[in-house]
Amino acid sequence: MPREGSGLWVDVMLVSDQAPNPPGAQLSDFVHYVSPNAPAKPLLVKAALDNPAIYPPAAVMDPLKYLQDIGPAAPVYDEVWTPVKGE
């Protein structure tokens, strides 16, 4: 992790609470996704909960920032960035 921080993104996976056999904790373990669902934590594999690559400590998370929507400026960024990428 660069000391300056980095971008932070979120991927979403949902298991409905109306599912007949909700496998949320097992699915979270299988794909190594963080579960924000506190009641599911006791159902997760302890090795996953203790894995800092899955549940990073605050010192790692603090310098991370969510990317912001730049709205109407997006075409300008694209125009400048496309030649840099070479496409």
PyMOL Python script that loads the backbone (N, CA, C, O; Angstrom):
from pymol import cmd

cmd.read_pdbstr("""\
ATOM      1  N   MET A   1       0.846  -1.172   0.000  1.00  0.00           N
ATOM      2  CA  MET A   1       0.000   0.000   0.000  1.00  0.00           C
ATOM      3  C   MET A   1       0.894   1.238   0.000  1.00  0.00           C
ATOM      4  O   MET A   1       1.763   1.367   0.862  1.00  0.00           O
ATOM      5  N   PRO A   2       0.695   2.150  -0.952  1.00  0.00           N
ATOM      6  CA  PRO A   2       1.477   3.390  -0.917  1.00  0.00           C
ATOM      7  C   PRO A   2       1.178   4.171   0.364  1.00  0.00           C
ATOM      8  O   PRO A   2       0.035   4.196   0.818  1.00  0.00           O
ATOM      9  N   ARG A   3       2.186   4.801   0.942  1.00  0.00           N
ATOM     10  CA  ARG A   3       1.941   5.538   2.196  1.00  0.00           C
ATOM     11  C   ARG A   3       0.980   6.702   1.994  1.00  0.00           C
ATOM     12  O   ARG A   3       0.365   7.176   2.950  1.00  0.00           O
ATOM     13  N   GLU A   4       0.847   7.171   0.733  1.00  0.00           N
ATOM     14  CA  GLU A   4      -0.078   8.268   0.433  1.00  0.00           C
ATOM     15  C   GLU A   4      -1.531   7.795   0.412  1.00  0.00           C
ATOM     16  O   GLU A   4      -2.457   8.606   0.397  1.00  0.00           O
ATOM     17  N   GLY A   5      -1.718   6.485   0.411  1.00  0.00           N
ATOM     18  CA  GLY A   5      -3.056   5.936   0.337  1.00  0.00           C
ATOM     19  C   GLY A   5      -3.355   5.451  -1.064  1.00  0.00           C
ATOM     20  O   GLY A   5      -2.458   5.346  -1.901  1.00  0.00           O
ATOM     21  N   SER A   6      -4.604   5.159  -1.316  1.00  0.00           N
ATOM     22  CA  SER A   6      -5.014   4.623  -2.605  1.00  0.00           C
ATOM     23  C   SER A   6      -6.521   4.771  -2.734  1.00  0.00           C
ATOM     24  O   SER A   6      -7.204   5.234  -1.820  1.00  0.00           O
ATOM     25  N   GLY A   7      -7.014   4.371  -3.880  1.00  0.00           N
ATOM     26  CA  GLY A   7      -8.456   4.397  -4.094  1.00  0.00           C
ATOM     27  C   GLY A   7      -9.124   3.230  -3.389  1.00  0.00           C
ATOM     28  O   GLY A   7      -8.520   2.174  -3.201  1.00  0.00           O
ATOM     29  N   LEU A   8     -10.343   3.426  -3.012  1.00  0.00           N
ATOM     30  CA  LEU A   8     -11.132   2.403  -2.324  1.00  0.00           C
ATOM     31  C   LEU A   8     -12.376   2.158  -3.156  1.00  0.00           C
ATOM     32  O   LEU A   8     -13.018   3.106  -3.606  1.00  0.00           O
ATOM     33  N   TRP A   9     -12.719   0.910  -3.362  1.00  0.00           N
ATOM     34  CA  TRP A   9     -13.927   0.587  -4.111  1.00  0.00           C
ATOM     35  C   TRP A   9     -14.709  -0.465  -3.361  1.00  0.00           C
ATOM     36  O   TRP A   9     -14.201  -1.121  -2.452  1.00  0.00           O
ATOM     37  N   VAL A  10     -15.936  -0.609  -3.756  1.00  0.00           N
ATOM     38  CA  VAL A  10     -16.826  -1.552  -3.091  1.00  0.00           C
ATOM     39  C   VAL A  10     -17.495  -2.414  -4.151  1.00  0.00           C
ATOM     40  O   VAL A  10     -17.984  -1.909  -5.161  1.00  0.00           O
ATOM     41  N   ASP A  11     -17.512  -3.703  -3.911  1.00  0.00           N
ATOM     42  CA  ASP A  11     -18.278  -4.630  -4.728  1.00  0.00           C
ATOM     43  C   ASP A  11     -19.404  -5.116  -3.825  1.00  0.00           C
ATOM     44  O   ASP A  11     -19.225  -5.222  -2.612  1.00  0.00           O
ATOM     45  N   VAL A  12     -20.534  -5.404  -4.394  1.00  0.00           N
ATOM     46  CA  VAL A  12     -21.695  -5.736  -3.580  1.00  0.00           C
ATOM     47  C   VAL A  12     -22.204  -7.130  -3.918  1.00  0.00           C
ATOM     48  O   VAL A  12     -22.322  -7.503  -5.086  1.00  0.00           O
ATOM     49  N   MET A  13     -22.499  -7.880  -2.881  1.00  0.00           N
ATOM     50  CA  MET A  13     -23.111  -9.184  -3.017  1.00  0.00           C
ATOM     51  C   MET A  13     -24.249  -9.208  -1.996  1.00  0.00           C
ATOM     52  O   MET A  13     -24.074  -8.782  -0.855  1.00  0.00           O
ATOM     53  N   LEU A  14     -25.394  -9.699  -2.403  1.00  0.00           N
ATOM     54  CA  LEU A  14     -26.546  -9.667  -1.516  1.00  0.00           C
ATOM     55  C   LEU A  14     -27.204 -11.030  -1.460  1.00  0.00           C
ATOM     56  O   LEU A  14     -27.403 -11.678  -2.488  1.00  0.00           O
ATOM     57  N   VAL A  15     -27.534 -11.454  -0.276  1.00  0.00           N
ATOM     58  CA  VAL A  15     -28.374 -12.626  -0.079  1.00  0.00           C
ATOM     59  C   VAL A  15     -29.586 -12.120   0.679  1.00  0.00           C
ATOM     60  O   VAL A  15     -29.463 -11.608   1.792  1.00  0.00           O
ATOM     61  N   SER A  16     -30.745 -12.264   0.082  1.00  0.00           N
ATOM     62  CA  SER A  16     -31.975 -11.753   0.687  1.00  0.00           C
ATOM     63  C   SER A  16     -32.260 -12.442   2.013  1.00  0.00           C
ATOM     64  O   SER A  16     -31.993 -13.633   2.175  1.00  0.00           O
ATOM     65  N   ASP A  17     -32.800 -11.691   2.951  1.00  0.00           N
ATOM     66  CA  ASP A  17     -33.186 -12.305   4.221  1.00  0.00           C
ATOM     67  C   ASP A  17     -34.438 -13.170   4.043  1.00  0.00           C
ATOM     68  O   ASP A  17     -34.851 -13.871   4.967  1.00  0.00           O
ATOM     69  N   GLN A  18     -35.037 -13.115   2.845  1.00  0.00           N
ATOM     70  CA  GLN A  18     -36.198 -13.954   2.528  1.00  0.00           C
ATOM     71  C   GLN A  18     -35.790 -15.260   1.833  1.00  0.00           C
ATOM     72  O   GLN A  18     -36.649 -16.085   1.523  1.00  0.00           O
ATOM     73  N   ALA A  19     -34.491 -15.452   1.587  1.00  0.00           N
ATOM     74  CA  ALA A  19     -34.028 -16.683   0.944  1.00  0.00           C
ATOM     75  C   ALA A  19     -34.382 -17.873   1.828  1.00  0.00           C
ATOM     76  O   ALA A  19     -34.249 -17.790   3.049  1.00  0.00           O
ATOM     77  N   PRO A  20     -34.832 -18.984   1.230  1.00  0.00           N
ATOM     78  CA  PRO A  20     -35.235 -20.136   2.045  1.00  0.00           C
ATOM     79  C   PRO A  20     -34.080 -20.750   2.841  1.00  0.00           C
ATOM     80  O   PRO A  20     -34.305 -21.327   3.904  1.00  0.00           O
ATOM     81  N   ASN A  21     -32.868 -20.634   2.346  1.00  0.00           N
ATOM     82  CA  ASN A  21     -31.704 -21.165   3.041  1.00  0.00           C
ATOM     83  C   ASN A  21     -30.560 -20.180   2.853  1.00  0.00           C
ATOM     84  O   ASN A  21     -29.639 -20.443   2.080  1.00  0.00           O
ATOM     85  N   PRO A  22     -30.606 -19.026   3.562  1.00  0.00           N
ATOM     86  CA  PRO A  22     -29.621 -17.976   3.310  1.00  0.00           C
ATOM     87  C   PRO A  22     -28.196 -18.399   3.664  1.00  0.00           C
ATOM     88  O   PRO A  22     -27.870 -18.568   4.839  1.00  0.00           O
ATOM     89  N   PRO A  23     -27.341 -18.569   2.638  1.00  0.00           N
ATOM     90  CA  PRO A  23     -25.961 -19.001   2.881  1.00  0.00           C
ATOM     91  C   PRO A  23     -24.986 -17.838   2.948  1.00  0.00           C
ATOM     92  O   PRO A  23     -23.828 -17.989   2.557  1.00  0.00           O
ATOM     93  N   GLY A  24     -25.422 -16.687   3.432  1.00  0.00           N
ATOM     94  CA  GLY A  24     -24.598 -15.485   3.393  1.00  0.00           C
ATOM     95  C   GLY A  24     -23.203 -15.634   3.968  1.00  0.00           C
ATOM     96  O   GLY A  24     -22.231 -15.251   3.318  1.00  0.00           O
ATOM     97  N   ALA A  25     -23.078 -16.176   5.159  1.00  0.00           N
ATOM     98  CA  ALA A  25     -21.762 -16.295   5.785  1.00  0.00           C
ATOM     99  C   ALA A  25     -20.875 -17.262   5.011  1.00  0.00           C
ATOM    100  O   ALA A  25     -19.689 -17.003   4.807  1.00  0.00           O
ATOM    101  N   GLN A  26     -21.462 -18.382   4.581  1.00  0.00           N
ATOM    102  CA  GLN A  26     -20.670 -19.351   3.827  1.00  0.00           C
ATOM    103  C   GLN A  26     -20.231 -18.759   2.490  1.00  0.00           C
ATOM    104  O   GLN A  26     -19.107 -18.999   2.047  1.00  0.00           O
ATOM    105  N   LEU A  27     -21.105 -17.991   1.846  1.00  0.00           N
ATOM    106  CA  LEU A  27     -20.768 -17.365   0.566  1.00  0.00           C
ATOM    107  C   LEU A  27     -19.659 -16.333   0.764  1.00  0.00           C
ATOM    108  O   LEU A  27     -18.742 -16.244  -0.053  1.00  0.00           O
ATOM    109  N   SER A  28     -19.737 -15.558   1.838  1.00  0.00           N
ATOM    110  CA  SER A  28     -18.701 -14.576   2.152  1.00  0.00           C
ATOM    111  C   SER A  28     -17.357 -15.268   2.352  1.00  0.00           C
ATOM    112  O   SER A  28     -16.332 -14.787   1.867  1.00  0.00           O
ATOM    113  N   ASP A  29     -17.356 -16.384   3.056  1.00  0.00           N
ATOM    114  CA  ASP A  29     -16.122 -17.156   3.251  1.00  0.00           C
ATOM    115  C   ASP A  29     -15.589 -17.678   1.920  1.00  0.00           C
ATOM    116  O   ASP A  29     -14.386 -17.629   1.666  1.00  0.00           O
ATOM    117  N   PHE A  30     -16.486 -18.176   1.074  1.00  0.00           N
ATOM    118  CA  PHE A  30     -16.076 -18.799  -0.186  1.00  0.00           C
ATOM    119  C   PHE A  30     -15.391 -17.806  -1.117  1.00  0.00           C
ATOM    120  O   PHE A  30     -14.380 -18.138  -1.736  1.00  0.00           O
ATOM    121  N   VAL A  31     -15.932 -16.586  -1.225  1.00  0.00           N
ATOM    122  CA  VAL A  31     -15.369 -15.600  -2.160  1.00  0.00           C
ATOM    123  C   VAL A  31     -14.396 -14.648  -1.470  1.00  0.00           C
ATOM    124  O   VAL A  31     -13.832 -13.766  -2.118  1.00  0.00           O
ATOM    125  N   HIS A  32     -14.197 -14.815  -0.181  1.00  0.00           N
ATOM    126  CA  HIS A  32     -13.283 -13.968   0.601  1.00  0.00           C
ATOM    127  C   HIS A  32     -13.703 -12.498   0.551  1.00  0.00           C
ATOM    128  O   HIS A  32     -12.856 -11.616   0.410  1.00  0.00           O
ATOM    129  N   TYR A  33     -14.993 -12.236   0.664  1.00  0.00           N
ATOM    130  CA  TYR A  33     -15.514 -10.873   0.736  1.00  0.00           C
ATOM    131  C   TYR A  33     -15.729 -10.517   2.197  1.00  0.00           C
ATOM    132  O   TYR A  33     -16.027 -11.378   3.026  1.00  0.00           O
ATOM    133  N   VAL A  34     -15.576  -9.252   2.493  1.00  0.00           N
ATOM    134  CA  VAL A  34     -15.885  -8.754   3.828  1.00  0.00           C
ATOM    135  C   VAL A  34     -17.393  -8.794   4.019  1.00  0.00           C
ATOM    136  O   VAL A  34     -18.148  -8.465   3.105  1.00  0.00           O
ATOM    137  N   SER A  35     -17.822  -9.189   5.183  1.00  0.00           N
ATOM    138  CA  SER A  35     -19.243  -9.144   5.505  1.00  0.00           C
ATOM    139  C   SER A  35     -19.485  -8.002   6.485  1.00  0.00           C
ATOM    140  O   SER A  35     -18.955  -8.017   7.596  1.00  0.00           O
ATOM    141  N   PRO A  36     -20.288  -7.004   6.080  1.00  0.00           N
ATOM    142  CA  PRO A  36     -20.602  -5.922   7.009  1.00  0.00           C
ATOM    143  C   PRO A  36     -21.720  -6.299   7.980  1.00  0.00           C
ATOM    144  O   PRO A  36     -22.104  -5.497   8.831  1.00  0.00           O
ATOM    145  N   ASN A  37     -22.236  -7.509   7.852  1.00  0.00           N
ATOM    146  CA  ASN A  37     -23.352  -7.972   8.644  1.00  0.00           C
ATOM    147  C   ASN A  37     -22.836  -8.516   9.979  1.00  0.00           C
ATOM    148  O   ASN A  37     -22.356  -9.647  10.049  1.00  0.00           O
ATOM    149  N   ALA A  38     -22.937  -7.716  11.022  1.00  0.00           N
ATOM    150  CA  ALA A  38     -22.408  -8.099  12.344  1.00  0.00           C
ATOM    151  C   ALA A  38     -22.951  -9.443  12.835  1.00  0.00           C
ATOM    152  O   ALA A  38     -22.175 -10.234  13.372  1.00  0.00           O
ATOM    153  N   PRO A  39     -24.257  -9.744  12.676  1.00  0.00           N
ATOM    154  CA  PRO A  39     -24.731 -11.054  13.146  1.00  0.00           C
ATOM    155  C   PRO A  39     -24.122 -12.238  12.394  1.00  0.00           C
ATOM    156  O   PRO A  39     -24.149 -13.362  12.894  1.00  0.00           O
ATOM    157  N   ALA A  40     -23.575 -12.001  11.199  1.00  0.00           N
ATOM    158  CA  ALA A  40     -22.958 -13.097  10.438  1.00  0.00           C
ATOM    159  C   ALA A  40     -21.535 -13.386  10.893  1.00  0.00           C
ATOM    160  O   ALA A  40     -21.016 -14.469  10.624  1.00  0.00           O
ATOM    161  N   LYS A  41     -20.899 -12.451  11.570  1.00  0.00           N
ATOM    162  CA  LYS A  41     -19.483 -12.614  11.944  1.00  0.00           C
ATOM    163  C   LYS A  41     -19.208 -13.911  12.712  1.00  0.00           C
ATOM    164  O   LYS A  41     -18.207 -14.570  12.427  1.00  0.00           O
ATOM    165  N   PRO A  42     -20.053 -14.307  13.673  1.00  0.00           N
ATOM    166  CA  PRO A  42     -19.760 -15.567  14.372  1.00  0.00           C
ATOM    167  C   PRO A  42     -19.829 -16.792  13.454  1.00  0.00           C
ATOM    168  O   PRO A  42     -19.287 -17.846  13.785  1.00  0.00           O
ATOM    169  N   LEU A  43     -20.492 -16.655  12.309  1.00  0.00           N
ATOM    170  CA  LEU A  43     -20.623 -17.776  11.379  1.00  0.00           C
ATOM    171  C   LEU A  43     -19.464 -17.864  10.395  1.00  0.00           C
ATOM    172  O   LEU A  43     -19.316 -18.859   9.685  1.00  0.00           O
ATOM    173  N   LEU A  44     -18.642 -16.819  10.355  1.00  0.00           N
ATOM    174  CA  LEU A  44     -17.526 -16.792   9.413  1.00  0.00           C
ATOM    175  C   LEU A  44     -16.357 -17.606   9.931  1.00  0.00           C
ATOM    176  O   LEU A  44     -16.202 -17.800  11.137  1.00  0.00           O
ATOM    177  N   VAL A  45     -15.542 -18.077   9.014  1.00  0.00           N
ATOM    178  CA  VAL A  45     -14.346 -18.833   9.369  1.00  0.00           C
ATOM    179  C   VAL A  45     -13.372 -17.888  10.080  1.00  0.00           C
ATOM    180  O   VAL A  45     -13.074 -16.805   9.575  1.00  0.00           O
ATOM    181  N   LYS A  46     -12.881 -18.298  11.246  1.00  0.00           N
ATOM    182  CA  LYS A  46     -11.988 -17.443  12.031  1.00  0.00           C
ATOM    183  C   LYS A  46     -10.748 -17.030  11.247  1.00  0.00           C
ATOM    184  O   LYS A  46     -10.273 -15.903  11.391  1.00  0.00           O
ATOM    185  N   ALA A  47     -10.222 -17.925  10.421  1.00  0.00           N
ATOM    186  CA  ALA A  47      -9.029 -17.596   9.624  1.00  0.00           C
ATOM    187  C   ALA A  47      -9.313 -16.417   8.692  1.00  0.00           C
ATOM    188  O   ALA A  47      -8.420 -15.608   8.444  1.00  0.00           O
ATOM    189  N   ALA A  48     -10.538 -16.304   8.172  1.00  0.00           N
ATOM    190  CA  ALA A  48     -10.900 -15.172   7.314  1.00  0.00           C
ATOM    191  C   ALA A  48     -10.989 -13.891   8.139  1.00  0.00           C
ATOM    192  O   ALA A  48     -10.498 -12.844   7.717  1.00  0.00           O
ATOM    193  N   LEU A  49     -11.607 -13.971   9.301  1.00  0.00           N
ATOM    194  CA  LEU A  49     -11.736 -12.792  10.163  1.00  0.00           C
ATOM    195  C   LEU A  49     -10.374 -12.275  10.618  1.00  0.00           C
ATOM    196  O   LEU A  49     -10.196 -11.074  10.822  1.00  0.00           O
ATOM    197  N   ASP A  50      -9.419 -13.182  10.776  1.00  0.00           N
ATOM    198  CA  ASP A  50      -8.070 -12.807  11.219  1.00  0.00           C
ATOM    199  C   ASP A  50      -7.144 -12.457  10.064  1.00  0.00           C
ATOM    200  O   ASP A  50      -5.990 -12.092  10.289  1.00  0.00           O
ATOM    201  N   ASN A  51      -7.631 -12.562   8.832  1.00  0.00           N
ATOM    202  CA  ASN A  51      -6.800 -12.307   7.657  1.00  0.00           C
ATOM    203  C   ASN A  51      -6.808 -10.808   7.326  1.00  0.00           C
ATOM    204  O   ASN A  51      -7.849 -10.281   6.934  1.00  0.00           O
ATOM    205  N   PRO A  52      -5.673 -10.108   7.475  1.00  0.00           N
ATOM    206  CA  PRO A  52      -5.645  -8.666   7.219  1.00  0.00           C
ATOM    207  C   PRO A  52      -5.831  -8.310   5.747  1.00  0.00           C
ATOM    208  O   PRO A  52      -6.099  -7.153   5.425  1.00  0.00           O
ATOM    209  N   ALA A  53      -5.692  -9.282   4.851  1.00  0.00           N
ATOM    210  CA  ALA A  53      -5.966  -9.014   3.436  1.00  0.00           C
ATOM    211  C   ALA A  53      -7.468  -8.932   3.189  1.00  0.00           C
ATOM    212  O   ALA A  53      -7.899  -8.296   2.227  1.00  0.00           O
ATOM    213  N   ILE A  54      -8.273  -9.567   4.044  1.00  0.00           N
ATOM    214  CA  ILE A  54      -9.731  -9.522   3.914  1.00  0.00           C
ATOM    215  C   ILE A  54     -10.309  -8.453   4.839  1.00  0.00           C
ATOM    216  O   ILE A  54     -11.168  -7.674   4.425  1.00  0.00           O
ATOM    217  N   TYR A  55      -9.853  -8.412   6.064  1.00  0.00           N
ATOM    218  CA  TYR A  55     -10.289  -7.419   7.057  1.00  0.00           C
ATOM    219  C   TYR A  55      -9.074  -6.597   7.480  1.00  0.00           C
ATOM    220  O   TYR A  55      -8.504  -6.837   8.544  1.00  0.00           O
ATOM    221  N   PRO A  56      -8.669  -5.615   6.642  1.00  0.00           N
ATOM    222  CA  PRO A  56      -7.472  -4.831   6.966  1.00  0.00           C
ATOM    223  C   PRO A  56      -7.647  -4.012   8.244  1.00  0.00           C
ATOM    224  O   PRO A  56      -8.757  -3.598   8.577  1.00  0.00           O
ATOM    225  N   PRO A  57      -6.541  -3.783   8.956  1.00  0.00           N
ATOM    226  CA  PRO A  57      -6.626  -2.954  10.164  1.00  0.00           C
ATOM    227  C   PRO A  57      -6.890  -1.490   9.803  1.00  0.00           C
ATOM    228  O   PRO A  57      -6.706  -1.080   8.656  1.00  0.00           O
ATOM    229  N   ALA A  58      -7.316  -0.724  10.778  1.00  0.00           N
ATOM    230  CA  ALA A  58      -7.644   0.693  10.572  1.00  0.00           C
ATOM    231  C   ALA A  58      -6.478   1.469   9.981  1.00  0.00           C
ATOM    232  O   ALA A  58      -6.689   2.367   9.166  1.00  0.00           O
ATOM    233  N   ALA A  59      -5.264   1.145  10.372  1.00  0.00           N
ATOM    234  CA  ALA A  59      -4.095   1.872   9.859  1.00  0.00           C
ATOM    235  C   ALA A  59      -3.965   1.723   8.343  1.00  0.00           C
ATOM    236  O   ALA A  59      -3.444   2.615   7.674  1.00  0.00           O
ATOM    237  N   VAL A  60      -4.428   0.620   7.812  1.00  0.00           N
ATOM    238  CA  VAL A  60      -4.401   0.415   6.358  1.00  0.00           C
ATOM    239  C   VAL A  60      -5.594   1.119   5.712  1.00  0.00           C
ATOM    240  O   VAL A  60      -5.459   1.715   4.643  1.00  0.00           O
ATOM    241  N   MET A  61      -6.741   1.054   6.345  1.00  0.00           N
ATOM    242  CA  MET A  61      -7.969   1.610   5.765  1.00  0.00           C
ATOM    243  C   MET A  61      -8.026   3.136   5.816  1.00  0.00           C
ATOM    244  O   MET A  61      -8.594   3.756   4.917  1.00  0.00           O
ATOM    245  N   ASP A  62      -7.455   3.747   6.836  1.00  0.00           N
ATOM    246  CA  ASP A  62      -7.586   5.194   7.033  1.00  0.00           C
ATOM    247  C   ASP A  62      -7.149   6.046   5.841  1.00  0.00           C
ATOM    248  O   ASP A  62      -7.850   7.002   5.511  1.00  0.00           O
ATOM    249  N   PRO A  63      -6.014   5.745   5.169  1.00  0.00           N
ATOM    250  CA  PRO A  63      -5.609   6.608   4.059  1.00  0.00           C
ATOM    251  C   PRO A  63      -6.342   6.317   2.738  1.00  0.00           C
ATOM    252  O   PRO A  63      -6.096   6.991   1.737  1.00  0.00           O
ATOM    253  N   LEU A  64      -7.237   5.320   2.730  1.00  0.00           N
ATOM    254  CA  LEU A  64      -7.963   5.000   1.501  1.00  0.00           C
ATOM    255  C   LEU A  64      -9.131   5.951   1.311  1.00  0.00           C
ATOM    256  O   LEU A  64      -9.799   6.333   2.273  1.00  0.00           O
ATOM    257  N   LYS A  65      -9.371   6.330   0.066  1.00  0.00           N
ATOM    258  CA  LYS A  65     -10.452   7.267  -0.245  1.00  0.00           C
ATOM    259  C   LYS A  65     -11.311   6.703  -1.369  1.00  0.00           C
ATOM    260  O   LYS A  65     -10.797   6.121  -2.324  1.00  0.00           O
ATOM    261  N   TYR A  66     -12.621   6.882  -1.247  1.00  0.00           N
ATOM    262  CA  TYR A  66     -13.531   6.506  -2.327  1.00  0.00           C
ATOM    263  C   TYR A  66     -13.354   7.482  -3.481  1.00  0.00           C
ATOM    264  O   TYR A  66     -13.172   8.681  -3.266  1.00  0.00           O
ATOM    265  N   LEU A  67     -13.409   6.970  -4.701  1.00  0.00           N
ATOM    266  CA  LEU A  67     -13.357   7.839  -5.868  1.00  0.00           C
ATOM    267  C   LEU A  67     -14.647   8.641  -5.942  1.00  0.00           C
ATOM    268  O   LEU A  67     -15.717   8.145  -5.591  1.00  0.00           O
ATOM    269  N   GLN A  68     -14.539   9.872  -6.398  1.00  0.00           N
ATOM    270  CA  GLN A  68     -15.699  10.744  -6.487  1.00  0.00           C
ATOM    271  C   GLN A  68     -16.177  10.837  -7.936  1.00  0.00           C
ATOM    272  O   GLN A  68     -15.366  10.860  -8.862  1.00  0.00           O
ATOM    273  N   ASP A  69     -17.482  10.889  -8.127  1.00  0.00           N
ATOM    274  CA  ASP A  69     -18.050  11.090  -9.463  1.00  0.00           C
ATOM    275  C   ASP A  69     -17.698  12.506  -9.907  1.00  0.00           C
ATOM    276  O   ASP A  69     -18.000  13.475  -9.210  1.00  0.00           O
ATOM    277  N   ILE A  70     -17.063  12.619 -11.062  1.00  0.00           N
ATOM    278  CA  ILE A  70     -16.650  13.938 -11.546  1.00  0.00           C
ATOM    279  C   ILE A  70     -17.686  14.561 -12.476  1.00  0.00           C
ATOM    280  O   ILE A  70     -17.469  15.639 -13.030  1.00  0.00           O
ATOM    281  N   GLY A  71     -18.811  13.871 -12.642  1.00  0.00           N
ATOM    282  CA  GLY A  71     -19.948  14.414 -13.386  1.00  0.00           C
ATOM    283  C   GLY A  71     -19.622  14.852 -14.799  1.00  0.00           C
ATOM    284  O   GLY A  71     -19.060  14.080 -15.576  1.00  0.00           O
ATOM    285  N   PRO A  72     -19.977  16.111 -15.148  1.00  0.00           N
ATOM    286  CA  PRO A  72     -19.805  16.575 -16.518  1.00  0.00           C
ATOM    287  C   PRO A  72     -18.342  16.678 -16.953  1.00  0.00           C
ATOM    288  O   PRO A  72     -18.075  16.812 -18.148  1.00  0.00           O
ATOM    289  N   ALA A  73     -17.396  16.620 -16.032  1.00  0.00           N
ATOM    290  CA  ALA A  73     -15.981  16.692 -16.405  1.00  0.00           C
ATOM    291  C   ALA A  73     -15.460  15.353 -16.922  1.00  0.00           C
ATOM    292  O   ALA A  73     -14.322  15.288 -17.387  1.00  0.00           O
ATOM    293  N   ALA A  74     -16.255  14.285 -16.854  1.00  0.00           N
ATOM    294  CA  ALA A  74     -15.807  12.951 -17.270  1.00  0.00           C
ATOM    295  C   ALA A  74     -15.266  12.919 -18.698  1.00  0.00           C
ATOM    296  O   ALA A  74     -14.226  12.299 -18.921  1.00  0.00           O
ATOM    297  N   PRO A  75     -15.917  13.556 -19.680  1.00  0.00           N
ATOM    298  CA  PRO A  75     -15.360  13.523 -21.039  1.00  0.00           C
ATOM    299  C   PRO A  75     -13.978  14.185 -21.139  1.00  0.00           C
ATOM    300  O   PRO A  75     -13.142  13.752 -21.931  1.00  0.00           O
ATOM    301  N   VAL A  76     -13.741  15.219 -20.350  1.00  0.00           N
ATOM    302  CA  VAL A  76     -12.434  15.890 -20.366  1.00  0.00           C
ATOM    303  C   VAL A  76     -11.373  14.939 -19.815  1.00  0.00           C
ATOM    304  O   VAL A  76     -10.300  14.806 -20.404  1.00  0.00           O
ATOM    305  N   TYR A  77     -11.654  14.282 -18.703  1.00  0.00           N
ATOM    306  CA  TYR A  77     -10.724  13.313 -18.140  1.00  0.00           C
ATOM    307  C   TYR A  77     -10.456  12.199 -19.146  1.00  0.00           C
ATOM    308  O   TYR A  77      -9.310  11.786 -19.327  1.00  0.00           O
ATOM    309  N   ASP A  78     -11.515  11.708 -19.804  1.00  0.00           N
ATOM    310  CA  ASP A  78     -11.369  10.650 -20.788  1.00  0.00           C
ATOM    311  C   ASP A  78     -10.486  11.108 -21.954  1.00  0.00           C
ATOM    312  O   ASP A  78      -9.634  10.356 -22.427  1.00  0.00           O
ATOM    313  N   GLU A  79     -10.696  12.342 -22.409  1.00  0.00           N
ATOM    314  CA  GLU A  79      -9.909  12.883 -23.522  1.00  0.00           C
ATOM    315  C   GLU A  79      -8.421  12.954 -23.166  1.00  0.00           C
ATOM    316  O   GLU A  79      -7.563  12.677 -24.004  1.00  0.00           O
ATOM    317  N   VAL A  80      -8.129  13.321 -21.941  1.00  0.00           N
ATOM    318  CA  VAL A  80      -6.736  13.440 -21.506  1.00  0.00           C
ATOM    319  C   VAL A  80      -6.145  12.053 -21.212  1.00  0.00           C
ATOM    320  O   VAL A  80      -4.990  11.797 -21.549  1.00  0.00           O
ATOM    321  N   TRP A  81      -6.910  11.170 -20.598  1.00  0.00           N
ATOM    322  CA  TRP A  81      -6.397   9.881 -20.151  1.00  0.00           C
ATOM    323  C   TRP A  81      -6.229   8.882 -21.301  1.00  0.00           C
ATOM    324  O   TRP A  81      -5.320   8.052 -21.253  1.00  0.00           O
ATOM    325  N   THR A  82      -7.083   8.940 -22.337  1.00  0.00           N
ATOM    326  CA  THR A  82      -7.029   7.961 -23.423  1.00  0.00           C
ATOM    327  C   THR A  82      -5.673   7.938 -24.113  1.00  0.00           C
ATOM    328  O   THR A  82      -5.150   6.845 -24.331  1.00  0.00           O
ATOM    329  N   PRO A  83      -5.062   9.072 -24.474  1.00  0.00           N
ATOM    330  CA  PRO A  83      -3.725   8.996 -25.086  1.00  0.00           C
ATOM    331  C   PRO A  83      -2.659   8.435 -24.137  1.00  0.00           C
ATOM    332  O   PRO A  83      -1.706   7.796 -24.583  1.00  0.00           O
ATOM    333  N   VAL A  84      -2.817   8.670 -22.852  1.00  0.00           N
ATOM    334  CA  VAL A  84      -1.865   8.131 -21.880  1.00  0.00           C
ATOM    335  C   VAL A  84      -1.943   6.607 -21.898  1.00  0.00           C
ATOM    336  O   VAL A  84      -0.918   5.927 -21.839  1.00  0.00           O
ATOM    337  N   LYS A  85      -3.156   6.077 -21.978  1.00  0.00           N
ATOM    338  CA  LYS A  85      -3.342   4.619 -22.009  1.00  0.00           C
ATOM    339  C   LYS A  85      -2.919   4.034 -23.349  1.00  0.00           C
ATOM    340  O   LYS A  85      -2.643   2.838 -23.443  1.00  0.00           O
ATOM    341  N   GLY A  86      -2.865   4.873 -24.396  1.00  0.00           N
ATOM    342  CA  GLY A  86      -2.473   4.379 -25.699  1.00  0.00           C
ATOM    343  C   GLY A  86      -3.596   3.735 -26.472  1.00  0.00           C
ATOM    344  O   GLY A  86      -3.349   2.906 -27.349  1.00  0.00           O
ATOM    345  N   GLU A  87      -4.814   4.095 -26.167  1.00  0.00           N
ATOM    346  CA  GLU A  87      -5.963   3.522 -26.872  1.00  0.00           C
ATOM    347  C   GLU A  87      -6.795   4.612 -27.497  1.00  0.00           C
ATOM    348  O   GLU A  87      -7.808   4.327 -28.136  1.00  0.00           O
TER     349      GLU A  87
END
""", "prot")
cmd.dss("prot")
cmd.show_as("cartoon", "prot")
cmd.util.cbc("prot")
cmd.orient("prot")
